[in-house]
Amino acid sequence: MNFPFFIARRYLLSKKSHNAINFISAISVCGVALATLALVCTLSVFNGFQDVVSSFFTAFDPELKIAPAKGKVFDGQDARMLQIREWPEVAVFSESLEDHAMVQYQGRQAMAVIKGVEDNMDCLTPIDSILFGRGELKLHDEVTDYAIPGIQLLSALGTGIRFLDPLEIYAPKRGAKVNLANPAASFVSGSLFSSGLTFSVNQEKYDASYIITSLAFARKLFQYTSEVSAVNLKLSSSADIDGVKRKLRQFLGDEFIVSDRYEQQSDTYRIMEIEKLISYLFLTFILMIACTNVIGSLSMLIIDKRADVETLRSLGATDNQIVRIFLFEGRMITFIGAVIGIVLGIILCLLQQTYGLISLGTAGSFVVDAYPVSVHVGDVVLIFITVVVVGFFSVWYPVHYLSKQLLH
């Protein structure tokens, strides 16, 4: 067994001549453990919120989305798109067209994004999970077209879910100049009737501006024939999303952008990752402060073991070995604190997952009633490495300095 490690282990477990040293050593372990526990719980809560946000977007965004690299639309009858429709990895192929328009209801006006989709949208995403109301998921029939507006847009227009009068939609004619003498002639108009449904993604970007309707209505409103703004794909259960994404990018080249769900909401996820990183850095700084307790414990241990050091020197121990004894002591305190903190943090997160011990407030006030948590193995490994590295560098210089000052 390594000689310095063997002595350090004996010092850690044995009773000191002064009980205060044992007490301070225990406080040092607890300080590191609490800082580690805070890291585990905080990062897991950020992961939980990210999973909650992902669940909302999953119901609105497709697994893979193909959009033009330049411009707003492309021809949906492109030969490459027709080939992709036949790929065995593609379970659902659905076109969509969206653009901005003005919506008017009984004198109230608002700008909205009209999103025209195909009838197989319910097969593309689990959109039923974000729909509210008593209507059917029907976007058109032989006579008229229907609208599924965002819940905040309904509130802004004052329509209610089942509005009696149709929504009047106005979009500027493509390539036409505004006729000041007759401005209405510069717009294409259409009417959308109530489907009895509304959707809520709990994101203002969608809830306050989007209206889902039929693809045929959107093409008529924006004066397109076969153009689409995106092709949306749902893959078969056996397909690898990353593999199919790479295959699509190679097949389509630079003319198109292929994005998965995370890339479609890159801004939101990037903000959440930055918040998580800042929290990690702040808690690492707190961990560094907690490690100063280890320095105090080692200082008192060095003073307490002066006589033992002289005995070890007489037995042939070198100064380097003696320094390593106290370095190992500090590392073991840090290691034990890290293990205890990670274990307690994981247990606390599992209890929160199962029982929702810490709530967000009154039930029903938020999207979720309790703080969501999700423990990631990568985060646990990162935290363990961080604690060990911070603990090592926290004790390295003080031990060398104190050893020179107190043991010579």
Residue pairs with C-beta under 8 A, 6 or more apart in sequence:
3 317
3 321
4 321
4 322
4 324
4 325
4 327
4 328
5 328
7 312
7 325
8 324
8 325
8 326
8 327
8 328
8 329
8 332
9 328
9 332
11 301
11 305
11 325
11 329
12 25
12 329
12 332
12 333
15 22
16 22
16 301
16 304
17 304
18 300
18 304
20 300
21 297
21 300
21 301
21 304
24 293
24 296
24 297
24 300
25 297
25 301
25 333
27 293
27 297
28 293
28 294
28 296
28 297
28 333
28 337
29 333
29 336
29 337
29 340
30 337
31 290
31 291
31 293
31 294
31 337
32 287
32 290
32 291
32 293
32 294
32 333
32 334
32 336
32 337
32 338
32 341
32 387
32 391
33 336
33 337
33 338
33 340
33 341
33 344
34 290
34 341
35 283
35 286
35 287
35 290
35 337
35 341
35 387
36 287
36 337
36 338
36 340
36 341
36 342
36 345
36 383
36 387
37 341
37 342
37 344
37 345
37 348
38 283
38 286
38 345
39 280
39 283
39 284
39 287
39 341
39 345
39 383
39 386
39 387
40 341
40 342
40 345
40 346
40 348
40 349
40 375
40 379
40 380
40 383
41 345
41 348
41 349
41 373
42 279
42 280
42 283
43 276
43 279
43 280
43 376
43 379
43 383
44 345
44 349
44 373
44 374
44 375
44 376
44 379
45 371
45 372
45 373
46 272
46 275
46 276
46 279
47 276
47 373
47 374
47 375
47 376
47 379
48 371
48 372
48 373
48 374
49 272
49 372
50 269
50 272
50 374
51 372
51 374
52 367
52 368
52 372
53 265
53 268
53 269
53 272
54 261
54 262
56 130
56 201
56 202
56 203
57 201
57 203
57 261
57 264
57 265
57 268
58 125
58 126
58 261
59 125
59 126
59 127
59 129
59 130
59 201
60 125
60 127
60 130
60 199
60 201
60 206
61 125
61 261
61 264
61 265
62 94
62 124
62 125
62 232
62 233
62 234
62 261
63 233
63 234
63 235
63 241
63 260
63 261
64 232
64 233
64 235
64 241
64 244
64 245
64 248
64 258
64 259
64 260
65 230
65 231
65 232
65 233
65 258
65 259
65 260
65 264
66 81
66 84
66 230
66 231
66 232
66 233
66 248
66 252
66 256
66 257
66 258
67 229
67 230
67 256
67 257
67 259
68 74
68 229
68 255
68 256
68 257
69 254
69 255
69 256
69 257
70 255
72 99
72 229
73 97
73 224
73 227
73 228
73 229
74 227
74 228
74 255
74 256
75 81
75 226
75 227
75 228
76 95
76 226
76 227
76 228
76 231
77 226
80 251
80 252
81 231
84 90
84 93
84 231
84 233
84 248
84 251
85 93
88 236
89 235
89 236
89 239
89 244
89 247
90 233
90 234
90 235
90 236
91 234
91 235
91 236
91 237
91 239
92 120
92 123
92 124
92 232
92 233
92 234
93 231
93 232
93 233
94 117
94 118
94 120
94 121
94 123
94 124
94 231
94 232
94 233
94 234
95 117
95 118
95 215
95 228
95 230
95 231
95 232
96 115
96 116
96 117
96 118
96 215
96 228
96 229
96 230
96 231
96 232
97 115
97 116
97 215
97 218
97 219
97 222
97 224
97 227
97 228
97 229
97 230
98 113
98 114
98 115
98 116
98 218
98 229
98 230
99 113
99 114
99 171
99 218
99 222
99 229
100 111
100 112
100 113
100 114
100 171
101 111
101 112
101 113
101 114
101 169
101 170
101 171
101 221
101 222
102 109
102 110
102 111
102 112
102 169
102 170
102 171
103 109
103 110
103 111
103 112
103 153
103 157
103 167
103 168
103 169
103 170
103 211
104 167
104 168
104 169
104 170
105 157
105 158
105 159
105 163
105 165
105 167
105 168
106 158
106 165
108 156
108 157
108 158
110 153
110 156
110 157
110 209
111 209
112 149
112 153
112 169
112 209
112 210
112 211
113 209
113 210
113 211
114 169
114 171
114 211
114 213
114 217
114 218
114 221
114 222
115 210
115 211
115 212
115 213
115 218
116 213
116 214
116 215
116 216
116 217
116 218
116 219
117 139
117 212
117 213
117 214
117 215
118 215
119 139
119 214
121 127
121 212
122 128
122 137
123 234
124 232
124 234
125 234
127 137
127 199
128 137
130 199
130 200
130 201
131 137
131 148
131 197
131 198
131 199
132 151
132 161
132 197
132 198
132 199
132 200
133 161
133 162
133 195
133 196
133 197
133 198
134 162
134 196
135 162
135 194
135 195
135 196
135 197
136 195
136 196
136 197
137 148
137 195
137 197
138 146
138 195
139 145
139 146
139 148
139 195
139 212
139 213
139 214
139 217
140 146
140 213
140 214
140 216
140 217
144 191
144 193
145 190
145 191
145 192
145 193
145 213
145 214
145 216
145 217
146 192
146 193
146 194
146 195
146 213
146 214
147 167
147 192
147 193
147 194
147 195
147 211
147 212
147 213
148 195
148 197
148 198
148 199
148 211
148 212
148 213
149 157
149 159
149 167
149 198
149 199
149 210
149 211
149 212
150 198
150 199
150 200
150 201
150 206
150 207
150 208
150 209
150 210
150 211
151 198
151 199
151 200
151 207
152 204
152 207
152 208
153 207
153 208
153 209
153 210
153 211
154 160
154 161
154 163
154 198
156 208
157 167
159 167
159 194
161 194
161 196
161 197
161 198
162 194
162 196
163 194
164 194
166 191
166 192
166 193
166 194
167 191
167 192
167 193
167 211
168 189
168 190
168 191
169 189
169 190
169 191
169 192
169 211
169 221
170 187
170 188
170 189
171 187
171 188
171 189
171 221
171 222
172 178
172 186
172 187
172 188
173 186
173 187
173 188
173 223
174 222
174 223
176 186
177 186
178 186
179 185
179 186
188 220
188 221
188 222
188 223
190 217
190 220
190 221
192 211
192 213
192 217
199 206
199 207
199 210
199 212
200 207
201 207
202 367
203 268
215 228
218 224
219 225
219 227
233 244
235 241
235 244
241 260
242 260
245 258
245 260
248 256
248 258
249 258
252 258
262 269
284 386
284 390
287 386
287 387
287 390
288 390
288 394
291 334
291 390
291 391
291 394
291 395
292 394
294 330
294 333
294 334
294 391
294 394
294 395
295 330
295 394
295 395
295 398
297 333
298 326
298 329
298 330
298 395
298 398
298 399
298 402
299 398
299 402
301 326
301 329
302 326
302 399
302 402
302 403
302 406
302 407
303 406
306 406
306 407
309 322
309 407
312 321
312 322
313 322
319 403
319 407
322 403
322 407
323 399
323 400
323 403
326 395
326 399
326 402
326 403
327 395
327 396
327 399
330 391
330 392
330 394
330 395
330 399
331 388
331 391
331 392
331 395
333 391
334 387
334 388
334 390
334 391
334 392
334 394
334 395
335 388
335 391
337 387
337 391
338 383
338 384
338 387
338 388
338 391
341 387
342 380
342 383
342 384
346 375
346 380
349 373
349 375
350 375
351 357
352 358
352 370
352 371
352 373
353 373
353 374
356 369
356 370
356 371
357 370
358 370
358 371
359 369
359 370
359 371
360 366
360 368
360 369
360 370
360 371
363 369
